[in-house]
Amino acid sequence: MTGPMIVVYGATGHTGRMVAAALLAADHRVILSGRNASALAGLAAELDGHVEVRPAALDDAAALRAAAAGAAVVINCAGPFARSGLQVASAAVAEGAHYLDHAAEAVYINGLFDALGGPAEEAGLAVVPGMSFYVATADLLADVVSAGMNSLDTLTVAYAINGWRMTPASRTTAVQLTIADRLGFTDGRFQLVSRDARTTSFDFPAPLGTRTVMADYPAGDVATIPRHVPTRSVEAYMTAETFQEDGVFTSDELDAAARAGSTFTVVVEARAGDELVTGYVRGRDIYRAGALVSVAAATRLTSVRPPVKSGVLAPAQAFDAEELLGALRDQGVFEAVSWGAGRS
């Protein structure tokens, strides 16, 4: 392999394996990292040995730095990210590497802006949390939908997910988010708000139509969208049926093929007075989508150094939202991408 060196932390998990394989297919040099040395060695053997293995525990700062040494980018796939993100990101920045992760936890993402914004900017590095299916998809879409709108009343993100079969890390994250206060953005400011069980309805594009949604879904996008979209509030919805399906929380033993059966529609609505502009993406397999989103981002970060922007960045601050969404559609990550259609 002759391309730039990229570290995949949490490489032996479901998403990490897909990320490593996709990086190799794109001719990157890949370093597998994580806590379990024997599991990493096993994955390296599965990948025909075309990778390097650098084990590193989360409580070993020196090992994390050694894992990131010489790399252009570190992609963290080891959720929950409230547990792993700051440690892995700090090691990446200390070693001069860009950092991406697959986080969906808004409180963690918001905290990373404060913790590493200064060091990353001084080092000329991009730190982009949430560069995955969750967060990045809506964040990029929000940027193109709201283009040309100077002051929004509300930016709404609505997810319709069917067939989600959670990995153990996803389930742990979901449980933690269920019991914790969530990050909200209202009246132009971030604030922690208590969870409640409100539902409402949302009109998704055909063929879904009107669905009951959780009105206070703890989406990570809330932490990123206000950083580049001029809105007074962000609302996040998730179809209630997503978490009512059999097997969504009890799927630890499923193989990769079984996890690939999810379908998704993500809608963004930007409202300013009587003006309402919408956009959506549609596709299959949220885990594959997330893996390929992060690989596309890493490829772009390694093509130009230093990046146009540095610091802790929302996905749409780090990348050209319209270009990246179009490229992901062309790769088959999204089966449909649409924006700019007004609706009132």
C-alpha positions in Angstrom: 0.0 0.0 0.0 1.3 3.4 -1.0 -1.3 5.9 0.3 -1.2 7.9 3.4 -1.1 6.1 6.8 -4.4 6.0 8.6 -5.0 4.6 12.1 -8.3 2.8 12.8 -8.9 2.8 16.6 -11.6 0.2 17.6 -10.7 -1.7 14.4 -12.1 -5.0 15.5 -15.7 -3.8 16.0 -18.3 -4.0 13.3 -17.8 -0.5 12.0 -14.0 -0.6 12.5 -13.7 -3.7 10.3 -15.6 -2.0 7.5 -13.5 1.2 7.8 -10.3 -0.8 7.6 -11.4 -2.8 4.6 -12.5 0.3 2.7 -9.3 2.2 3.5 -7.3 -0.8 2.1 -9.4 -0.8 -1.0 -8.6 2.9 -1.5 -4.8 2.0 -1.2 -4.2 3.6 2.2 -1.7 2.2 4.6 -3.7 1.0 7.6 -2.8 0.7 11.2 -5.2 -1.3 13.4 -5.4 -0.2 17.0 -7.6 -0.9 20.0 -7.4 -2.5 23.4 -7.3 -6.2 22.5 -4.0 -7.2 21.0 -5.0 -10.8 20.1 -8.2 -9.6 18.3 -6.2 -7.1 16.4 -3.8 -9.8 15.3 -6.7 -11.9 14.2 -8.1 -9.1 12.1 -4.7 -8.4 10.5 -4.6 -12.1 9.5 -8.1 -11.8 7.9 -6.8 -8.8 6.0 -3.9 -10.8 4.6 -1.4 -9.0 6.7 -1.4 -5.8 4.7 -1.7 -3.8 7.9 0.2 -2.9 11.0 -1.0 -3.6 14.5 -0.5 -1.1 17.4 -2.5 -2.1 20.5 -3.3 0.8 22.9 -5.6 0.9 26.0 -7.6 4.0 26.6 -5.9 4.5 30.0 -2.4 4.4 28.4 -1.7 7.9 26.9 1.8 6.9 25.8 0.5 3.8 23.9 -2.3 5.9 22.3 0.3 8.4 21.1 2.5 5.6 19.8 -0.5 4.2 17.9 -1.0 7.6 16.2 2.7 8.3 15.5 3.4 9.0 11.8 -0.3 8.8 10.8 -2.1 11.4 8.7 -5.5 10.6 10.2 -6.9 8.7 13.1 -10.4 7.4 12.8 -11.9 6.4 16.1 -14.6 3.7 15.8 -14.6 2.7 19.5 -17.9 3.8 21.0 -19.3 4.9 23.3 -17.3 8.0 22.5 -17.9 9.7 25.8 -15.5 7.0 27.0 -12.9 7.0 24.2 -13.1 10.2 22.2 -11.1 12.7 24.2 -8.2 10.3 24.9 -7.9 9.2 21.3 -8.4 12.6 19.8 -5.8 14.1 22.2 -3.2 11.5 21.2 -3.9 12.2 17.5 -3.4 16.0 17.9 -0.3 15.5 20.0 1.2 13.4 17.2 0.2 15.7 14.4 -2.7 13.7 12.9 -6.2 14.7 11.9 -9.0 13.1 13.9 -12.4 11.7 12.9 -14.9 9.7 14.9 -18.3 8.0 14.7 -19.8 9.7 17.7 -23.5 10.4 18.1 -23.4 11.8 21.6 -24.1 15.5 21.6 -22.7 16.3 25.1 -19.4 14.6 24.2 -19.2 16.4 20.8 -20.0 19.7 22.4 -17.3 19.2 25.0 -14.7 18.3 22.4 -15.1 21.7 20.9 -14.1 23.3 24.2 -11.4 20.7 25.1 -9.4 20.5 21.8 -10.4 23.5 19.8 -7.4 25.6 20.7 -4.8 22.8 20.5 -6.1 21.5 17.1 -6.2 25.0 15.6 -2.6 25.8 16.8 -1.4 22.5 15.3 -3.2 23.1 12.0 -5.2 20.0 12.3 -8.9 19.1 11.7 -10.7 17.3 14.5 -14.2 16.3 13.3 -16.4 14.4 15.7 -19.6 12.7 14.3 -18.1 12.0 10.9 -20.4 9.0 10.3 -24.0 8.2 9.4 -25.4 9.9 12.5 -24.4 13.6 12.8 -22.5 14.0 9.5 -25.5 13.1 7.2 -27.8 15.7 8.8 -25.0 18.2 9.4 -24.0 18.2 5.7 -27.6 18.3 4.6 -28.4 21.1 6.9 -25.7 23.2 5.3 -26.9 22.8 1.8 -30.6 23.2 2.7 -30.1 26.4 4.6 -27.7 28.0 2.0 -28.8 31.6 1.4 -31.1 31.7 4.4 -29.8 34.4 6.8 -31.7 33.7 9.9 -33.7 30.6 10.7 -36.4 30.1 13.3 -35.9 26.4 13.4 -33.8 23.7 11.8 -35.4 20.3 12.1 -33.8 16.9 11.6 -36.0 13.8 11.3 -34.7 10.3 11.1 -36.8 7.3 9.9 -34.8 4.1 10.6 -36.1 0.6 10.0 -34.3 -2.7 10.7 -31.6 -1.3 12.9 -29.9 -4.1 14.8 -27.6 -2.5 17.3 -24.0 -3.5 17.9 -23.0 -3.8 21.6 -21.4 -0.4 21.5 -24.5 1.2 19.9 -26.7 -0.4 22.5 -24.5 0.9 25.4 -24.6 4.3 23.9 -28.3 4.3 23.4 -28.9 3.2 27.0 -26.7 6.0 28.3 -28.4 8.6 26.2 -31.8 7.4 27.3 -31.1 8.0 31.0 -29.0 11.2 30.7 -30.0 14.8 30.2 -29.7 15.8 26.6 -28.1 18.7 24.9 -30.6 21.2 23.4 -30.2 24.3 21.3 -33.0 26.8 21.8 -33.1 30.6 21.8 -29.7 30.7 20.2 -27.8 28.8 22.9 -26.8 25.4 24.0 -28.3 24.0 27.3 -28.8 20.7 29.0 -32.5 19.8 29.2 -34.3 16.9 30.9 -35.5 14.0 28.9 -39.2 13.5 28.4 -41.3 11.0 26.4 -43.2 13.3 24.1 -44.2 12.2 20.6 -45.5 14.1 17.7 -46.0 13.4 14.0 -43.7 14.2 11.0 -44.3 14.1 7.3 -41.6 12.1 5.6 -41.2 12.0 1.8 -43.1 9.2 0.0 -43.4 6.3 0.4 -43.0 6.8 4.2 -45.6 9.6 4.7 -46.7 10.7 8.2 -45.1 8.8 11.1 -45.1 9.1 14.8 -41.7 10.4 16.0 -39.9 10.9 19.3 -39.9 14.6 19.8 -36.8 14.8 22.0 -34.5 12.4 20.3 -30.9 13.0 21.7 -29.2 13.5 18.3 -25.6 14.5 18.1 -26.4 16.9 15.2 -27.7 19.4 17.8 -24.0 20.0 18.8 -22.8 20.7 15.3 -25.5 22.3 13.2 -25.7 25.6 15.1 -22.0 26.1 14.6 -22.5 26.9 10.9 -26.3 27.3 10.3 -27.8 30.6 11.5 -30.8 29.1 13.4 -32.4 30.0 16.8 -33.2 26.4 17.5 -32.6 22.8 16.4 -35.2 20.0 16.7 -34.4 16.3 16.3 -36.9 13.6 15.7 -36.7 9.8 15.4 -39.5 7.4 14.2 -41.0 5.8 17.3 -41.2 2.5 15.5 -37.4 2.3 15.2 -37.0 1.2 18.9 -40.2 -0.9 18.9 -39.0 -3.5 16.5 -38.1 -6.9 17.7 -34.4 -7.4 18.0 -33.2 -3.8 17.9 -31.6 -4.1 21.3 -31.0 -7.9 21.4 -28.7 -8.4 18.4 -25.3 -9.0 19.8 -24.7 -12.3 18.0 -25.8 -11.2 14.5 -23.4 -11.4 11.7 -22.5 -8.5 9.5 -25.0 -9.5 6.8 -27.8 -9.4 9.2 -26.9 -6.0 10.4 -26.8 -4.7 6.9 -30.6 -4.8 6.5 -31.4 -1.3 7.9 -33.0 1.3 5.8 -32.9 5.1 6.4 -34.4 8.4 5.4 -33.0 11.6 6.9 -34.9 14.8 6.4 -33.8 18.3 7.2 -36.3 21.2 7.2 -35.1 24.9 7.5 -37.8 27.3 8.5 -37.6 31.1 8.4 -41.0 32.8 8.9 -43.3 31.5 6.2 -40.4 30.0 4.2 -39.7 26.3 4.5 -36.9 24.6 2.6 -36.4 20.8 2.8 -33.9 18.1 1.8 -33.4 14.4 2.4 -31.2 11.5 1.8 -32.3 7.9 1.6 -30.4 4.6 1.7 -29.6 1.3 3.3 -27.3 0.0 6.0 -26.5 2.7 8.5 -23.2 1.1 9.6 -21.9 0.8 6.0 -23.0 4.3 5.4 -21.1 5.6 8.4 -18.0 3.7 7.6 -17.8 5.1 4.0 -18.6 8.6 5.2 -15.5 8.5 7.5 -13.4 7.0 4.8 -14.4 9.7 2.3 -13.6 12.3 4.9 -10.2 10.8 5.7 -9.4 10.7 2.0 -10.1 14.3 1.6 -8.0 15.3 4.7 -5.0 13.4 3.3 -5.3 15.0 -0.2 -4.4 18.5 1.1 -2.3 19.4 4.1 -2.9 21.5 5.9 -6.6 21.5 5.6 -8.5 24.7 4.6 -9.8 24.9 8.2 -8.3 23.6 11.4 -9.6 23.2 15.0 -12.6 21.2 16.2 -15.1 21.4 13.3 -18.6 20.3 12.4 -18.6 18.0 9.3 -19.9 20.8 7.1 -17.2 23.2 8.4 -14.5 20.7 7.5 -15.8 19.7 4.1 -17.7 21.0 1.1 -21.2 19.7 2.0 -22.6 19.7 -1.5 -19.6 18.0 -3.0 -19.3 15.3 -0.3 -23.0 14.5 -0.4 -22.9 14.2 -4.1 -19.8 12.0 -4.0 -21.4 9.7 -1.4 -24.5 9.4 -3.6 -22.3 8.5 -6.6 -20.6 5.8 -4.4 -24.0 4.3 -3.6 -23.9 5.3 0.1 -27.1 7.2 -0.5 -29.6 5.9 -2.9 -31.3 9.3 -3.2 -30.2 12.8 -2.3 -32.5 15.8 -2.7 -32.6 19.4 -1.4 -33.8 22.8 -2.2 -37.5 22.0 -2.7 -39.7 24.5 -0.9 -42.8 23.3 1.0 -45.2 25.2 3.0 
